[in-house]
């Protein structure tokens, strides 16, 4: 049975998540939840009508780890039931419900992306859609900054006037989006359709396509730098070093296709050099001057919030205060005001601990362990160059996002969370079936005689 999410639908849902008219009002979250649930239900109904419930469930959920998918939504459900039946939560129950709906929508989006990939063509289609959306956000962010535009779409900018933020309000959230988009752009550029795999000479149209895709790398790289996000730059650089070193250490046969690998990386490498040149021409000081104020910003910004969050943990350590209640409760725990948005803890792991207790944090730790184990196991296997390149750079995107989450809350922003879910779904599909990462070889046409017969 063929029941696959069309790539355009993946792109549409991600755009809805990323472009709520330049801001993130509550109504935009409800629109996103409704659109995602409707897409999921429409696909399910289509499958049930064609093949029945059992076949539809097997097709849509094949290869999906049910425990990993449902563990956090289950905690939220328990918190909602406890809030209705007891005085469990000291925050507003509606906050738990609203945040829980966004979490469920993110899980449904993961399933839709996972379901969209069945072969090499569909994998590359989804990958290209995601990279194109990231490049579009990058272009808007960079051009908006250079033009001095004080608006985000229809909204007047009220913060971060000196930073590229795309359609997002916060520079750190935009940087996190770029950290995931840049590896996707590297993948679509380095692993473009290759006629050489069929023993045919390289074609000029393929080279032109790779140059065009290389422009994605330039745009996204510039956007990451000019987001002026310190953790964005550091976490991406650290992820590249750690993941690439790990991949090299686990490489099954280091002598395999070295020439092919070098050729694949020519255009991505040139693109990254262009990023460095553009940064130097435009001016490197504005991009990196914030590093000089790191200690002061921590002392007056994040540290007071983290201390208040630690106090919250002490009160309800087991199951937390309730998913999404941090904003309504933090004011009662802060010793002094800060200049940062206190709706979130500016540390996704700490916020999980506050809102879902040690049980929730332990589940997140288990999910991280599952990812690390899967990543190391697949890298230790003999893989074709294209497959290894894809898995390595998907790993860079995921590790960069996880590292950045130590000092920010980007994954709680619906658009950024949806992009992370999509990248994670692609990684899981790639690790489950590495063969879909390699384009099938073209068959040589047999020579024909004058009569047209071989």
C-alpha positions in Angstrom: 0.0 0.0 0.0 1.4 3.4 -1.0 0.5 5.9 1.8 3.2 8.6 2.0 3.1 12.2 3.1 3.7 14.5 0.0 6.9 16.6 0.5 5.0 19.8 -0.3 2.7 19.2 2.8 5.8 18.9 5.0 7.0 22.2 3.6 3.6 23.8 4.1 3.3 22.8 7.7 6.9 24.0 8.4 6.1 27.4 6.9 2.9 27.7 9.0 5.1 27.0 12.0 7.8 29.5 11.1 5.8 32.4 9.7 3.0 33.3 12.2 3.0 36.9 10.8 6.3 37.7 12.4 5.4 36.8 15.9 4.2 33.9 18.0 0.7 34.6 19.4 -1.4 31.9 21.0 -3.8 31.8 18.1 -0.9 30.9 15.7 -0.1 27.9 17.9 -3.7 26.7 17.6 -3.6 27.2 13.8 -0.5 25.1 13.7 -1.9 22.3 15.9 -5.1 22.2 13.9 -3.3 22.1 10.5 -0.9 19.4 11.7 -3.7 17.3 13.2 -5.8 17.7 10.1 -3.0 16.6 7.8 -2.3 13.6 9.9 -6.0 12.6 10.1 -6.5 13.2 6.4 -3.6 10.8 5.6 -4.9 8.3 8.1 -8.5 8.4 6.7 -7.2 8.0 3.2 -5.2 5.0 4.2 -8.1 3.4 6.2 -10.5 3.9 3.3 -8.0 2.2 0.9 -6.6 -0.6 3.0 -8.1 -0.7 6.5 -7.0 0.3 10.0 -4.3 -2.4 10.5 -2.5 -1.8 7.2 -2.7 2.0 7.6 -1.2 1.8 11.1 1.6 -0.5 9.9 2.4 1.8 7.0 2.4 5.1 8.9 4.1 3.9 12.1 6.5 1.4 10.5 9.9 1.9 12.1 8.6 4.5 14.6 9.6 3.9 18.2 6.3 4.2 20.0 7.9 4.7 23.5 10.2 7.5 22.2 7.3 9.2 20.5 4.8 9.0 23.4 6.8 9.2 26.6 6.7 13.0 27.0 3.0 13.4 25.8 2.1 10.7 28.3 3.6 12.7 31.2 1.6 15.7 30.0 -1.5 13.6 29.9 -0.9 12.4 33.5 -0.4 16.0 34.6 -3.6 17.1 33.0 -5.6 14.3 34.7 -3.9 15.1 38.0 -4.7 18.7 37.5 -8.4 18.0 36.9 -8.8 15.5 39.7 -6.5 16.9 42.3 -4.8 20.2 43.2 -1.6 18.8 41.7 -0.5 21.9 39.7 -0.1 25.4 41.1 0.0 26.8 37.6 -2.9 27.3 35.2 -4.2 24.0 33.8 -4.8 25.7 30.4 -1.1 26.3 30.1 -0.4 22.6 30.4 -3.1 21.8 27.8 -1.9 24.4 25.4 1.8 23.4 25.6 0.8 19.7 25.5 -1.1 20.3 22.2 2.0 21.9 20.6 4.1 18.9 21.9 1.6 16.4 20.4 1.6 18.4 17.1 5.4 18.2 17.0 5.2 14.4 17.4 2.5 14.1 14.7 4.8 16.2 12.4 7.6 13.7 13.1 5.4 10.8 12.0 4.4 12.7 8.8 8.0 13.3 7.9 9.0 9.7 8.7 6.1 8.5 6.6 7.0 10.8 3.7 10.3 8.9 3.1 10.2 5.6 1.3 13.0 5.7 -1.3 15.9 7.8 -2.5 13.7 10.3 -4.4 11.3 11.0 -1.6 14.2 11.3 0.9 15.9 13.9 -1.3 12.7 15.7 -2.0 12.0 16.2 1.7 15.6 17.1 2.4 15.6 19.7 -0.4 12.3 21.3 0.8 13.7 21.7 4.3 17.0 23.2 3.0 15.1 25.6 0.7 13.0 26.8 3.6 16.1 27.3 5.8 17.8 29.2 2.9 14.7 31.4 2.4 14.7 32.2 6.2 18.4 33.0 6.0 18.0 35.3 3.0 15.2 37.2 4.6 17.1 37.5 7.9 20.4 38.8 6.2 18.7 41.2 3.8 16.4 42.5 6.5 19.5 43.2 8.7 21.6 44.8 5.9 18.7 46.9 4.7 18.0 48.2 8.3 14.4 47.1 8.0 12.6 47.5 11.4 9.8 45.1 10.6 9.3 41.3 10.7 6.8 40.8 7.9 3.7 42.7 9.2 5.1 43.3 12.8 7.4 46.1 13.9 10.6 44.7 15.4 10.8 45.4 19.1 14.1 43.6 19.8 17.4 42.4 18.3 17.5 45.3 15.7 21.3 44.6 15.3 20.8 40.9 14.5 19.5 38.7 11.7 16.4 36.9 13.0 14.5 35.9 9.8 10.7 35.7 10.6 11.5 34.7 14.2 11.7 37.2 17.0 14.8 35.9 18.9 18.3 35.7 17.4 19.1 32.5 19.3 16.0 30.8 17.9 17.0 31.9 14.4 20.6 30.8 15.0 19.3 27.3 16.1 17.2 27.1 12.9 20.3 28.0 10.8 22.4 25.4 12.7 20.0 22.7 11.5 19.6 24.2 8.0 23.3 24.5 7.2 24.0 20.8 7.4 21.0 20.1 5.2 22.3 22.5 2.6 25.7 20.8 2.7 24.0 17.4 2.2 22.0 18.5 -0.9 25.1 20.1 -2.4 27.6 17.4 -1.6 25.3 14.5 -2.6 23.6 15.9 -5.7 22.6 13.5 -8.4 25.8 12.1 -9.8 26.0 10.8 -13.3 29.5 9.4 -12.6 28.0 6.6 -10.5 26.7 5.2 -13.8 30.1 5.5 -15.4 29.1 8.5 -17.5 30.9 11.9 -17.8 29.9 14.7 -15.5 27.2 17.0 -16.9 27.3 20.8 -16.8 23.7 21.0 -15.6 24.6 18.9 -12.6 27.5 21.3 -11.8 25.2 24.3 -12.2 22.7 22.7 -9.8 25.4 22.2 -7.2 26.6 25.8 -7.6 23.0 27.0 -7.0 22.6 24.7 -4.0 26.0 26.0 -2.8 24.4 29.4 -2.6 22.2 28.0 0.2 25.3 27.3 2.2 26.6 30.9 1.7 23.2 32.4 2.7 22.7 30.2 5.8 26.3 30.5 6.9 26.0 34.3 6.8 22.7 34.2 8.6 24.2 32.1 11.4 27.1 34.5 11.9 25.0 37.7 11.7 22.4 36.3 14.1 25.1 37.3 16.6 24.2 34.3 18.7 27.2 33.3 20.7 25.9 29.9 21.5 24.8 29.4 17.9 28.3 29.8 16.5 29.9 27.8 19.3 27.5 24.9 19.3 27.6 24.5 15.5 31.4 24.6 15.6 31.6 22.2 18.5 29.1 19.8 16.8 31.1 19.8 13.6 34.4 19.0 15.4 32.8 16.3 17.6 30.7 14.6 14.9 33.3 14.7 12.2 36.0 13.4 14.5 33.7 10.6 15.7 32.8 9.7 12.1 36.5 9.6 11.1 37.4 7.4 14.1 34.5 4.9 13.2 35.1 4.9 9.5 35.0 1.3 8.3 37.4 1.7 5.4 39.3 5.0 5.2 40.7 4.2 1.8 37.3 3.8 0.1 36.3 6.5 -2.5 38.6 9.2 -1.2 38.7 10.9 -4.6 34.8 10.8 -4.8 34.6 12.3 -1.3 37.0 15.1 -2.1 35.0 15.9 -5.2 31.7 16.0 -3.2 33.1 18.5 -0.8 34.6 21.0 -3.3 31.5 23.2 -3.7 30.5 23.1 0.0 34.1 24.0 0.9 34.2 26.9 -1.5 30.8 28.1 -0.2 32.1 28.1 3.4 35.2 30.1 2.2 32.8 32.6 0.6 31.0 32.9 3.9 34.2 33.8 5.6 35.1 36.4 2.9 31.7 38.0 3.0 31.9 38.2 6.8 35.2 40.0 6.6 34.0 42.4 3.9 30.7 43.2 5.7 32.5 43.5 9.0 33.5 40.9 11.5 33.4 43.0 14.7 29.6 43.4 14.9 29.2 39.6 14.6 31.6 38.7 17.4 31.6 41.7 19.8 29.0 40.1 22.0 31.6 37.4 23.1 33.3 40.2 25.1 30.2 40.6 27.3 29.6 36.9 28.0 30.4 36.8 31.7 28.3 40.0 32.5 25.3 38.7 30.4 25.3 35.4 32.2 25.5 37.0 35.7 22.6 39.5 35.0 20.6 37.3 32.6 20.5 33.5 32.7 22.0 32.8 36.1 19.2 34.4 38.1 16.7 32.5 36.0 18.5 29.2 36.5 18.7 29.8 40.2 15.0 30.4 40.4 14.4 27.3 38.3 16.5 25.2 40.7 14.2 26.4 43.6 11.2 25.3 41.6 12.6 21.9 41.1 13.1 21.5 44.9 9.4 22.0 45.5 8.1 19.4 43.0 11.0 17.1 42.0 9.3 14.0 40.9 6.7 15.0 38.2 7.4 18.8 38.0 5.0 21.7 38.1 3.3 21.0 34.8 4.3 21.2 31.1 4.2 24.8 30.0 3.7 26.4 33.4 7.2 27.9 33.8 6.1 31.3 32.6 3.2 31.6 35.0 5.2 30.5 38.1 8.7 31.9 37.6 7.9 35.4 38.9 7.3 34.0 42.4 10.8 32.5 42.6 13.0 35.2 41.1 15.2 37.2 43.5 15.6 40.1 41.0 14.3 41.1 37.6 16.4 40.2 34.5 16.5 41.6 31.0 15.6 38.2 29.5 12.3 36.7 28.5 11.3 34.6 31.6 8.6 32.6 29.8 11.3 29.9 29.5 14.3 28.8 31.5 16.8 29.5 28.8 17.9 25.8 29.1 15.6 23.2 27.6 16.9 20.5 29.9 16.4 22.5 33.0 12.9 23.5 31.9 12.0 19.8 31.3 13.2 19.2 34.9 11.1 22.0 36.3 7.9 21.1 34.3 8.1 17.3 34.3 10.5 16.5 37.2 13.2 13.9 37.3 10.9 11.5 35.6 10.7 13.7 32.5 14.4 14.5 32.5 15.3 10.8 32.8 13.1 10.1 29.8 14.9 12.8 27.8 18.2 11.3 28.9 17.0 7.9 27.6 16.1 9.5 24.3 19.5 11.1 24.0 21.1 7.7 24.7 19.0 6.1 22.0 20.1 8.7 19.5 23.8 8.4 20.5 23.7 4.6 20.3 22.0 4.6 16.9 24.4 7.2 15.5 27.5 5.3 16.6 26.2 1.9 15.4 25.4 3.2 11.9 28.7 5.0 11.6 30.6 1.8 12.5 29.0 0.0 9.5 30.5 0.1 6.0 28.5 2.7 4.1 28.7 4.2 0.6 30.2 7.7 0.6 26.8 9.5 -0.1 25.1 7.6 2.8 27.9 8.4 5.2 27.9 12.0 4.3 24.2 12.3 4.8 24.2 10.6 8.2 27.2 12.5 9.4 25.7 15.9 8.6 22.3 15.0 9.9 24.2 14.1 13.1 25.9 17.5 13.1 22.4 19.2 12.8 21.0 17.2 15.7 24.1 17.6 18.0 24.3 21.3 17.3 20.6 21.8 18.3 21.0 19.7 21.4 24.1 21.6 22.4 22.5 25.0 21.9 19.6 23.9 24.0 21.9 24.1 27.1 21.6 27.8 27.1 18.3 28.5 25.3 14.8 27.4 24.6 14.7 27.2 20.8 13.2 23.8 20.7 10.1 25.2 22.5 9.5 27.6 19.6 7.1 25.7 17.3 8.9 26.4 14.0 12.3 25.5 15.3 10.8 22.4 17.1 9.2 21.3 13.8 12.5 21.6 12.0 14.2 19.6 14.7 11.5 16.9 14.4 11.9 16.8 10.7 15.7 16.4 10.8 15.4 13.7 13.5 12.9 11.8 11.4 15.2 11.9 8.4 18.1 10.7 10.5 16.0 7.8 11.9 14.9 6.8 8.4 18.5 7.0 7.1 19.8 4.9 10.0 17.0 2.3 9.5 17.5 1.9 5.7 20.8 3.4 4.5 20.1 2.0 1.1 17.6 4.7 0.4 20.3 7.3 0.7 22.1 6.1 -2.5 20.6 6.9 -5.9 20.0 3.8 -7.9 22.5 3.3 -10.7 21.4 4.0 -14.2 21.5 1.2 -16.6 23.7 1.6 -19.6 21.6 1.5 -22.8 22.8 -1.3 -25.1 24.2 -0.1 -28.5 21.7 -0.4 -31.3 22.2 -1.3 -34.9 20.8 0.6 -37.9 17.6 -1.5 -37.6 17.1 -0.3 -34.0 17.8 -3.7 -32.5 20.5 -4.4 -29.9 
